[in-house]
């Protein structure tokens, strides 16, 4: 484990040794017990899971202490709950962050961003967020704006906000070496940057050219870096996307002996490397929280255990290949079980060129991914859905709208996660761990415990073999009822992603929306799927979806109970938020 920016396609290659993130935690499921081990060491570590011998696994580190935690329980959920109680849980996000995000490296002008937003409106596509990559900056200098390309960032933010769309901007740690540049001069004056062993400021090359690296191990530097977020927030920016924070560098990796002075406790790069992105996320989160009063939206590429307290994450620079679509499901499920629930992949693939079939299957597979973002590289094919044929656009619209319908359910799962650590999307083995058929099931996932998604992830495939665990399952599209505990073959033409609802489920939904309004929808729909039980129950969470007032009790908890005929009773478990739904509708299937 050594956070690494390597753009090579990651496939099933045993010689590839490192990824962007280091989360030294695993869960072992045996027939008679479940346990987890968290190896809390952020030097370069290694895990040998049966490679040297099939009789044992081993883990170790190049330096530091042999410091690890052992968790024991009856279920996988028990282990995750204990692990996240130790390392922290993802706080409630702002509601709008659960909507659709559109990104590209790079949207290179103010007019291009405005045209992009208008295309979403013209094509009847919901969208809540547009991301701006490094091209918005002045010569790639962090906390600056290129006034030629983006002459009035505040006006741009205001216009987009009127359309229900927010802006998120990228920030890298590499700070340009340039006299007169405020970030460089302030950092040099106050010794805020990493140093060589001889005490000189260490320089390497990143996007701006010659660059220096902030010492995030220092609380003073973190406060300084976090305070810079006000520059962007004051211009209407709603979130910050941290990239290149492994840290990545173009003139070879940072040497192990680069020194981070810290708060009177110097550390070498070999110790800091794996937590560099984590500490950058902490600085960004705390800065946004202080300067906005809102729940911060931060994205990170590199992280360590516990980063979920400060940031969402994406899986990094994937490729527009079928292997990476297939890989995205176990990647996101493993991140969720590793305490990082708010995660996603670049829909359509970042590098190389996507195509209509691949993009259609990717939007289906990612429909319930907590972070829902399409992102691609500058030198690849544009992959906004209208860049393709009408069929692709229609499929894309269907699944984006399906996502928006179930946002209140996803938000309820985030509320559950904040209390228990349970991820938003889950492998089937989490809820059916005694079923041997699901222990290595990597091509399906559960959304909470009530929705099962079985995406098609192979080219040219129009029939999907779906395993349904024990119980009654309802096909979301046809409403056919199926007894589980078996495999079925489901027709899956290009416009169909097999989705199943567990019998006796109540699932909250919203009417059709083009973006997520502040505070959420005025109408709540309850989809009810009666099966074997005489009645079903569900607890639904509601707050303002924006700030931290819920921590002082400003939220509502509704308890819904429905019988087989669809008759509904409502009670309040907690009533602290003044807003209530204007309309409550029950749909019985």
C-alpha angles and dihedrals in degrees: 000000000000117000103245137182101212115156095196113119108268109221134145093310118144092197093063106096111180145038135190095270137052116205106158096198133110139174125220119205116196131172092257104030149007126225140166135207126204113192101202100200121117098191115099104300134183136205121201105195101187096314098117093036136359088221098070148006125224140191134192146155138232092233143346128058130327090240116159139153126221120208123191130189149133097258140031087246089059091057094047091048092053094044093050091044085061102039099031138255133257109264121228110286126221109270096240091060089070091063129088119298124201121198143160138170092263142017094166107189143036091244092051090056091048091049090049092054091048091052090058090053094044092049094047093241123148114235132168105171140038118192123211117208127204096299093081091066128088102256089332092296110153118243093020134102128217101238092197095057097030106026095171115021091172092056090047091052091048094050092048093046089056087057091050094255127124131202126234120188131203123239126188126198094229105101118202119248101233132136110235094027106122097218093051096043095047091047094049093046092052100036093245097149135082116266141211117250087262092060098256120131108267116235133193134157127266132148096308092050117242105029143176129213126234118236100236091175086079116082088210091057092045090053090048093049092045091051089060090067088078089073090063098035091054088058093054100265110154103195145005128234113207113208138168089031102134070084099262120197134175101215097061126294122303107271117251092243097057105126128230104196095202121177096328090309110097117204131186124239092250087067098037100043100087093046097042092096091042092055092044089054090049091052092048095046094050092046094052092045092052096044099042109024087221129114101274121243108210128163123197136188098196123045148150133214109303097028087116087081090067111022152026117229142207126209094249135238103352126170135245093252132118092240090063093048089053091045093051093075099058090038093058093040092051092048090051093051088047092062097266104111101158099072142128145166130238100273109230092014130278103238130044122012128308124208135209097267095046093046092048093051092044095054088049094049092047097043092111099029106130092232105047107193136147110206134164142169128268095244096046130082116288107255106192102133095247089062088078137051127302093259092057091047091050092049091048092050092049094056096041088053090047088054091052092049092060099041093110088056091050090048090052088053090052088053089052091047092052088058103036109017092239110152123241096236116034140188114250090245090069091069101024102036095149091058108093091201093070101045093093098025105137102160101063134052142186125234100215105318098300108062125057119196122193107182125193106242102170127086117254095006117139100167122062126202103219126189113212116193123222116306138049117309127191120210103236094215103040100022089228112159117228131184110230135219092087147070121262133188111234122192105237112181116182093278097050130083109182109242127174133191120213113242117259091025126145111201124186117225142171131230118253110302133176093207138357111270121218106275093014133260124337089222127060121198121200114205107203124194108186116197128148103340123086090228141001133217135208135176116213127197126214133178138141091283094221120068142023098270089112088070087066092050100269097142140091129231114197122194112206124193122186130183126210092272092056096252106154132208122190130199133170118237090181129007114188104124117082096212118087132178115273092208133029117189128184121206114192119202 
